[in-house]
Amino acid sequence: MKYRAHRFPTRFPVTVRLGAVGRKSLVTSISASGACLSIGEPLAVGQTIDVTYSGGRLAGKVCWSNGDKAGVTFARPLGKSDLDRIRFGCNPVGSSRPRRVGYA
């Protein structure tokens, strides 16, 4: 059985770059190894993308696509601080306490 990293639900805004074109998107679940994106258009499986967010940029590859949602595998696993930043929707500057985005 293959190990799969734990996935965390979230609602975190990002920009997905497809070559020179950037599209607003939403991360709906995240793990150290990948994410589920709600992007509003289908992506091609195997397509290389860059996910840009307030803390940096992640290179990845589309591993599945279904309508306006896609699964992305990151080229390098996320570190704990970046995972928590996206998972909790933390303000990367000056915030010592995580806050949830989109959840009560």
Helices and strands as residue ranges (DSSP letters): E 8-18, E 21-30, E 34-38, E 48-53, E 56-66, E 69-74, H 80-88
